[in-house]
Amino acid sequence: MIPTSEESSFPWDAAEERDAQRPDKPEEACGVFAIYAPDDDVAKLTYFGLFALQHRGQESAGIATFEGIHADDPTKTRVHLHKEMGLVSQVFNEHILKDMPGELAVGHTRYSTTGSSKVVNAQPAVVETRLGTLALAHNGNLVNTGNLREELLKANAQLQTTTDSEMIAFAIAQEVDSGKTWTDGAISAFKRCTGAFSLAIATPIGLMATRDPNGIRPLVIGILHDEHSNGIPRYVISSETCGLDIIGADYVRDVQPGELVWIDHEGLQSIQWANETRKLCIFEMIYFARPDSLMNEESLYSYRLRLGRQLAMESTIDVDLVMGVPDSGIPAAIGFSQESGIPFAEGLIKNRYVGRTFIQPTQSMRESGIRMKLNPLRDVLEGKRIIIIDDSLVRGTTSRKIVKALRDAGALEVHMRISSPPVTHPCFYGIDTDTQDQLIAATKSVDEIQQHIGVDSLAYLSWDGMLKATLQDRETFCSACFTGSYPVDVPEQFKRTKLRYETVASK
């Protein structure tokens, strides 16, 4: 943390060490991917799908393949599972993937929001049932985990982890073991779950995919076409369309909120198990999903350009150049430049190979602040008045370092514009956000934040402008992190884990 003018030294304690290792952004929970392709290398295709979804989780990765799915006795289907801590490219190699044959697969890349960061909590979650093995990959977060866990334990479920994802898997197993089919059992289990869940589920005879009735987290369907399919439909499930693009699959449509999709050798069947009330997380569009992914029939790059244009209409200023914080702030910065007429320039260069490291920098490196990841271009910045655009400002720690680095590089004025409203409330639906006390906009005014991060001026995009830029019905989005209006009721005891007590008590 860069010291304020009142600080005489550069302190570096354990809390700051943790802050330095953690990005100053909300972090997505997970990416899920699944494929039904009996005549193809499903493990390798799943690997590449997860590779494209790596931005959705960097703690662990896993794949389960099902071999022999057309056996007369589905309980004899062989399941090959590999999951470890680390990035997709660290967890898998050619040798591991070669030893994972099968006709269908499900994969997952994880950032923990419930359950600790341990390999036992890595997904897919694998559970045995009377109909054979199921493997489940989950993006989202349940808010009724206390009650669901109690129900499962009373029924003697042998829970091995601390994740809500495993609870969903065991709930499905319980329903199936009571005599129900895969689809009927899954639907009964889904109705026991409250919160956000986009799921891909592999079984010995086919794939299932579903979204919660609000569709808070995305999930899409794709199809592979080539001459080797022998007439068998080959479907793909992915958190985002970028997971389809990487393996050459064509986007078909989204999995609808409250829909169960069943995929087997006969093709795709759809069951609407709940009435939909669309509440897609608006942060998926602002930041989480890759800019080349499609939502609402356009790339998110296009939406982010409009955010920048709207931001310029609301809060432009006379400066020499506009720049974005790489990489997520750049589309909005380009849009801001296009609307305002202020030239766009790259003033920061990002080292894209810097990940989380347990090797601590030297004291002098710590004092240099952000430069391990972002390095300013002095010849671009020196003597210039600049506006820097970012997609969000959560704790302010990174922004403060960036501003200092820009001034050290010779910028005369540094103004900041944020292409989303102030984040004032934590998420309970699958985004890892700080407790409310740690969200800078929940405890400080805009003027106070401006002073804290050291900019000459600061402005956020309005809530109305953010939703206007979607070109969609604003009622179809969840924007609770900006408003505190949660579309799915959160139990009081669960709220207390993240919200300030006085906020909870006042509701």
C-alpha positions in Angstrom: 0.0 0.0 0.0 1.4 3.4 -1.0 1.8 5.5 2.2 -0.1 8.7 2.5 1.7 12.0 2.9 1.3 11.7 6.7 3.2 8.3 6.8 6.9 8.5 7.3 7.7 5.0 6.2 6.4 2.2 4.0 4.8 -0.3 6.3 4.3 -3.9 5.0 2.5 -6.1 7.4 0.6 -9.4 6.9 -2.7 -7.8 6.0 -0.9 -5.7 3.3 0.8 -8.9 2.1 -2.5 -10.5 1.5 -3.8 -7.4 -0.2 -0.8 -7.4 -2.6 -1.5 -11.0 -3.5 -5.2 -10.4 -4.2 -6.5 -8.4 -7.2 -8.4 -5.2 -6.3 -11.4 -6.5 -8.2 -14.4 -8.7 -7.5 -13.4 -12.2 -8.5 -15.6 -14.7 -10.4 -16.4 -18.0 -8.7 -16.0 -20.6 -11.5 -16.1 -21.6 -15.1 -17.9 -24.8 -16.2 -17.6 -26.8 -19.4 -19.1 -30.1 -20.6 -19.2 -32.0 -23.9 -21.1 -34.9 -25.3 -19.0 -36.2 -28.3 -18.7 -40.0 -28.5 -16.3 -40.0 -31.4 -14.0 -37.3 -30.2 -11.3 -36.7 -27.6 -13.5 -35.2 -25.0 -10.8 -34.8 -22.4 -8.7 -32.6 -24.7 -11.7 -30.6 -25.9 -12.6 -30.0 -22.3 -9.1 -28.9 -21.5 -9.2 -26.2 -24.2 -12.7 -25.1 -23.1 -11.4 -24.6 -19.6 -8.3 -22.9 -20.9 -10.6 -20.3 -22.5 -12.5 -19.9 -19.3 -9.4 -19.6 -17.1 -10.3 -15.9 -16.3 -13.3 -17.2 -14.3 -11.2 -19.0 -11.7 -7.5 -19.6 -11.1 -7.3 -21.7 -7.9 -8.0 -25.2 -9.2 -9.1 -27.1 -12.2 -10.6 -30.5 -12.9 -12.1 -32.8 -15.5 -14.1 -36.0 -15.3 -14.7 -38.2 -18.4 -17.2 -41.0 -18.7 -16.1 -44.1 -20.7 -18.7 -46.7 -21.9 -21.8 -44.6 -21.6 -23.8 -46.9 -23.9 -23.3 -50.0 -21.7 -26.4 -51.9 -20.8 -25.5 -51.5 -17.2 -24.7 -47.8 -16.6 -23.2 -48.5 -13.2 -20.3 -50.1 -15.1 -19.4 -46.9 -16.9 -15.8 -46.0 -16.1 -15.2 -42.6 -14.7 -11.8 -40.9 -15.1 -11.2 -38.0 -12.7 -8.3 -35.6 -12.4 -8.3 -32.4 -10.4 -5.6 -30.4 -8.7 -4.8 -26.9 -7.4 -3.4 -24.5 -10.0 -4.1 -23.2 -13.5 -5.5 -25.4 -16.2 -2.2 -25.6 -17.9 -0.5 -26.6 -14.7 -3.0 -29.2 -13.7 -3.1 -31.1 -17.0 -0.6 -32.3 -19.6 -0.8 -34.6 -22.7 -0.1 -37.7 -20.6 -2.9 -37.0 -18.1 -5.4 -36.2 -20.8 -4.4 -39.3 -22.9 -5.4 -41.5 -19.9 -8.9 -39.9 -19.7 -10.9 -41.6 -22.5 -14.6 -41.3 -22.7 -17.6 -40.2 -24.7 -18.7 -37.3 -22.5 -16.9 -35.0 -20.0 -17.4 -32.2 -17.6 -14.8 -29.7 -16.4 -14.4 -26.9 -14.0 -12.0 -24.1 -13.1 -12.5 -22.6 -9.7 -12.1 -19.6 -7.6 -13.5 -20.4 -4.1 -16.4 -18.3 -2.7 -17.7 -21.1 -0.5 -15.4 -23.7 0.9 -11.7 -23.2 1.5 -9.0 -23.2 -1.1 -8.0 -26.9 -0.9 -7.8 -29.6 -3.5 -10.6 -31.6 -1.7 -12.9 -28.7 -2.7 -11.8 -28.7 -6.3 -14.5 -29.7 -8.8 -16.1 -31.6 -10.5 -17.8 -33.0 -7.4 -18.2 -36.7 -7.9 -21.0 -38.8 -6.1 -22.2 -42.3 -6.4 -25.9 -43.1 -6.9 -28.0 -46.2 -7.7 -27.9 -45.3 -11.4 -24.1 -44.9 -11.3 -21.7 -42.0 -10.9 -22.5 -38.3 -11.4 -19.9 -35.5 -11.7 -21.1 -31.9 -11.2 -19.5 -28.6 -12.0 -21.1 -25.5 -10.5 -20.8 -21.7 -11.0 -22.7 -19.7 -8.5 -23.4 -19.7 -4.8 -26.3 -21.0 -2.7 -27.8 -18.9 0.1 -29.6 -21.8 1.9 -26.6 -23.9 2.5 -27.3 -24.1 6.3 -30.7 -25.7 5.8 -29.6 -27.9 2.9 -26.6 -29.2 4.7 -28.7 -30.1 7.7 -31.2 -31.9 5.5 -28.4 -33.9 3.8 -26.7 -34.9 7.1 -30.0 -36.1 8.5 -30.3 -38.4 5.5 -26.8 -39.7 6.3 -25.1 -38.0 3.3 -21.3 -38.5 3.6 -20.2 -35.0 2.8 -16.5 -34.8 2.2 -16.0 -31.1 1.5 -17.2 -27.7 2.7 -18.7 -26.6 -0.7 -22.3 -25.9 -1.7 -21.5 -27.6 -5.0 -21.1 -31.0 -3.3 -24.3 -30.4 -1.5 -26.1 -30.0 -4.8 -24.5 -33.3 -6.0 -25.6 -35.1 -2.9 -29.1 -33.7 -3.1 -29.4 -35.1 -6.7 -28.1 -38.4 -5.5 -30.6 -38.6 -2.7 -33.5 -37.9 -5.1 -32.2 -40.5 -7.6 -31.7 -43.1 -4.9 -35.3 -42.6 -3.8 -36.3 -44.1 -7.2 -36.4 -41.2 -9.5 -34.8 -40.9 -13.0 -31.8 -38.6 -13.6 -33.9 -35.7 -14.8 -36.7 -36.1 -12.2 -34.2 -36.5 -9.5 -32.2 -33.4 -10.6 -35.3 -31.3 -10.8 -36.4 -32.3 -7.3 -32.9 -31.4 -6.1 -32.8 -28.0 -7.8 -36.1 -27.1 -6.1 -34.3 -27.6 -2.8 -31.6 -25.0 -3.7 -31.9 -21.3 -3.3 -29.4 -18.9 -4.8 -27.3 -18.8 -8.0 -26.4 -22.0 -9.8 -25.4 -22.7 -13.3 -24.6 -26.4 -13.5 -23.1 -29.0 -15.9 -23.7 -32.6 -14.7 -22.3 -35.7 -16.3 -24.0 -39.1 -15.8 -23.3 -42.6 -17.2 -25.9 -42.1 -20.0 -25.9 -38.3 -20.8 -25.3 -34.7 -19.8 -27.5 -32.3 -17.9 -27.2 -28.6 -17.7 -29.3 -26.0 -15.8 -29.6 -22.5 -14.5 -31.4 -21.2 -11.5 -34.8 -19.6 -12.1 -33.1 -16.1 -12.1 -30.3 -17.1 -14.4 -27.8 -15.1 -12.3 -24.8 -16.8 -13.8 -24.5 -17.4 -17.6 -24.5 -20.8 -19.4 -24.6 -21.5 -23.1 -25.1 -24.4 -25.5 -23.0 -25.0 -28.6 -22.8 -27.7 -31.2 -19.8 -29.3 -33.1 -20.2 -30.0 -36.8 -17.8 -32.2 -38.8 -17.6 -35.3 -41.0 -16.5 -37.5 -38.1 -19.7 -37.3 -36.0 -21.4 -40.3 -37.8 -24.7 -38.6 -37.4 -24.5 -38.4 -33.6 -25.1 -34.8 -32.3 -22.2 -33.4 -30.4 -23.2 -30.7 -27.9 -21.2 -28.5 -25.7 -22.1 -26.6 -22.5 -20.0 -23.6 -21.5 -20.1 -20.7 -19.1 -19.4 -18.4 -22.0 -19.3 -18.5 -25.8 -15.5 -18.1 -25.7 -15.4 -21.7 -24.5 -17.2 -22.7 -27.7 -15.1 -20.7 -30.0 -11.8 -22.2 -29.0 -12.9 -25.7 -30.1 -14.8 -24.6 -33.2 -18.3 -25.2 -31.8 -21.2 -23.0 -33.0 -23.3 -21.1 -30.5 -26.9 -22.4 -30.4 -28.5 -20.5 -27.5 -28.3 -19.8 -23.8 -29.6 -22.3 -21.3 -32.7 -20.5 -20.1 -33.3 -19.6 -16.4 -35.2 -22.5 -14.8 -34.5 -24.8 -17.7 -33.0 -28.3 -17.6 -31.2 -29.5 -20.7 -30.7 -33.2 -21.2 -28.2 -34.4 -23.9 -27.6 -38.0 -25.0 -27.3 -40.0 -28.3 -30.8 -38.9 -29.3 -29.9 -35.2 -29.1 -31.0 -32.4 -26.8 -34.2 -32.3 -24.8 -35.5 -29.3 -22.8 -37.6 -29.3 -19.6 -38.7 -26.0 -18.0 -38.7 -26.9 -14.3 -39.3 -23.4 -12.9 -40.8 -20.1 -14.0 -38.0 -17.7 -15.1 -37.4 -14.3 -13.6 -34.3 -13.1 -15.4 -31.6 -11.4 -13.3 -28.3 -11.9 -15.0 -25.5 -10.4 -13.0 -24.6 -7.1 -14.6 -21.0 -7.5 -13.5 -20.7 -10.4 -16.0 -21.2 -7.8 -18.7 -19.0 -5.1 -17.1 -16.0 -7.1 -16.1 -16.2 -10.9 -15.5 -16.9 -12.4 -18.9 -14.3 -12.1 -21.7 -14.9 -9.2 -24.1 -15.1 -11.6 -27.0 -18.0 -13.6 -25.4 -21.5 -13.0 -26.7 -24.4 -11.9 -24.5 -27.6 -10.5 -25.9 -26.4 -11.3 -29.4 -23.4 -9.0 -29.3 -19.8 -9.2 -28.0 -19.3 -7.7 -24.5 -16.6 -5.6 -26.1 -19.4 -3.6 -27.8 -21.2 -3.1 -24.5 -18.1 -1.9 -22.8 -17.5 0.6 -25.6 -21.0 2.0 -24.9 -20.2 2.2 -21.2 -17.2 4.4 -22.0 -19.3 6.5 -24.4 -22.0 6.9 -21.7 -19.3 7.8 -19.1 -17.9 10.5 -21.4 -21.4 12.0 -21.8 -21.8 12.1 -18.0 -18.4 13.3 -16.8 -15.8 14.4 -19.4 -13.1 16.9 -18.6 -10.5 18.9 -20.5 -7.3 16.8 -20.6 -4.7 15.7 -23.1 -5.3 11.9 -23.4 -7.5 9.0 -22.3 -6.0 5.7 -21.2 -7.5 2.5 -19.7 -6.2 0.2 -17.0 -5.1 -2.9 -18.8 -6.9 -5.0 -19.8 -10.4 -4.7 -18.5 -10.6 -0.9 -18.6 -9.4 -0.5 -22.2 -12.8 -1.0 -24.1 -14.5 1.7 -22.0 -11.5 4.0 -22.4 -11.7 3.6 -26.2 -15.5 4.4 -26.0 -14.8 7.4 -23.8 -12.2 8.7 -26.4 -14.6 8.2 -29.3 -17.4 10.1 -27.6 -15.3 12.9 -26.1 -12.8 13.4 -28.9 -9.9 13.2 -26.5 -7.1 11.0 -27.9 -6.7 7.5 -26.6 -3.2 6.3 -25.7 -1.6 3.4 -23.9 0.0 4.7 -20.8 0.5 1.4 -18.9 2.0 -1.8 -20.1 0.8 -5.0 -18.4 3.0 -8.0 -17.7 0.5 -10.7 -18.6 2.7 -13.5 -17.1 2.5 -12.3 -13.5 0.2 -14.5 -11.5 0.0 -15.0 -7.8 3.3 -15.7 -6.3 4.5 -16.9 -2.9 7.9 -15.3 -3.5 7.8 -12.0 -1.8 9.4 -9.0 -3.5 12.2 -7.0 -1.9 11.5 -3.9 0.2 12.5 -1.7 -2.7 10.3 -3.6 -5.1 7.4 -3.2 -2.7 7.9 0.5 -2.6 7.7 0.6 -6.4 4.1 -0.4 -5.9 2.3 -1.7 -9.0 5.1 -2.2 -11.4 5.4 -5.9 -11.2 2.1 -6.0 -13.1 1.8 -2.6 -14.7 4.6 -0.3 -15.9 4.0 3.3 -17.0 5.3 4.7 -20.2 7.1 7.9 -19.2 7.4 9.3 -22.8 3.6 9.0 -23.2 2.7 10.4 -19.8 5.3 13.1 -19.0 3.8 16.6 -19.0 0.3 15.3 -19.9 -3.1 15.7 -18.2 -4.7 12.3 -18.3 -8.0 10.6 -17.6 -7.6 6.9 -16.6 -10.6 4.6 -17.1 -11.2 1.5 -15.1 -14.3 -0.8 -15.0 -14.6 -0.8 -11.2 -13.1 0.4 -8.0 -13.6 -1.9 -5.0 -11.0 -1.4 -2.3 -8.9 1.3 -3.9 -5.6 -0.3 -3.1 -4.5 -0.9 -6.7 -5.9 2.4 -7.9 -3.9 4.3 -5.4 -0.7 2.6 -6.6 -1.5 3.2 -10.2 -2.1 6.9 -9.6 1.2 7.3 -7.8 3.0 5.4 -10.6 1.5 7.7 -13.2 2.5 10.8 -11.3 6.0 9.4 -10.8 6.2 9.0 -14.6 5.5 12.7 -15.1 1.8 13.1 -15.5 0.7 16.6 -14.6 -2.8 15.7 -13.7 -4.4 12.4 -13.1 -8.2 12.1 -13.3 -10.1 8.8 -12.9 -13.4 7.7 -14.3 -15.1 4.4 -13.5 -17.3 2.7 -16.0 -19.7 1.3 -13.3 -21.4 2.8 -10.3 -19.8 2.6 -6.8 -19.7 -0.9 -5.4 -21.4 -0.6 -2.0 -22.7 -4.1 -1.2 -21.2 -7.5 -1.3 -22.4 -10.3 -3.5 -24.0 -13.5 -2.2 -24.5 -15.2 -5.6 -21.0 -16.4 -6.6 -18.7 -13.4 -6.7 -15.9 -13.2 -4.2 -16.4 -9.7 -2.8 -15.1 -8.2 0.4 -17.2 -7.7 3.4 -19.1 -4.4 3.2 -16.6 -2.7 5.6 -13.8 -3.3 3.1 -15.7 -1.8 0.1 -14.3 1.7 -0.2 -17.6 3.2 -1.6 -19.6 1.8 1.3 -17.5 3.7 3.9 -16.3 6.8 2.0 -17.9 9.5 -0.2 -16.7 10.1 -3.7 -14.7 13.1 -2.5 -13.1 11.0 0.2 -12.3 8.3 -2.3 -10.8 10.9 -4.6 -8.5 12.1 -1.8 -7.7 8.6 -0.7 -6.4 7.4 -4.1 -4.8 10.7 -4.9 -6.5 11.8 -8.1 -7.4 15.3 -9.2 -11.0 14.3 -9.9 -13.1 11.1 -9.7 -16.4 10.2 -11.2 -18.4 7.0 -11.6 -20.9 6.0 -14.3 -24.4 6.4 -13.1 -26.6 3.3 -12.3 -29.1 4.5 -14.9 -26.3 5.0 -17.5 -24.9 1.5 -16.9 -28.3 -0.1 -17.5 -29.1 2.1 -20.4 -26.0 0.9 -22.2 -27.3 -2.7 -22.1 -30.0 -1.9 -24.6 -32.1 -4.4 -22.7 -34.9 -4.3 -20.2 -33.2 -3.1 -17.0 -35.4 -5.4 -14.9 -33.6 -8.4 -16.3 -30.3 -7.7 -14.5 -29.1 -8.1 -10.9 -27.3 -5.0 -9.8 -27.4 -5.7 -6.1 -23.7 -4.8 -5.6 -24.6 -1.2 -6.5 -28.0 -1.0 -4.8 -28.3 -3.6 -2.1 -31.5 -4.8 -3.6 -31.0 -8.6 -3.8 -33.3 -10.5 -6.2 -33.1 -13.7 -4.2 -33.8 -13.4 -0.5 -30.6 -13.9 1.6 -31.1 -15.3 5.1 -30.4 -12.9 7.9 -27.6 -15.0 9.4 -26.0 -15.3 6.0 -26.1 -11.5 5.4 -24.3 -10.9 8.7 -21.2 -12.7 7.3 -20.6 -9.8 4.8 -22.9 -6.8 5.6 -22.3 -4.3 8.4 -24.5 -5.0 11.4 -26.2 -1.6 11.3 -27.1 -2.2 7.7 -28.7 -5.5 8.4 -30.5 -4.2 11.5 -32.0 -1.3 9.6 -33.7 -3.5 7.0 
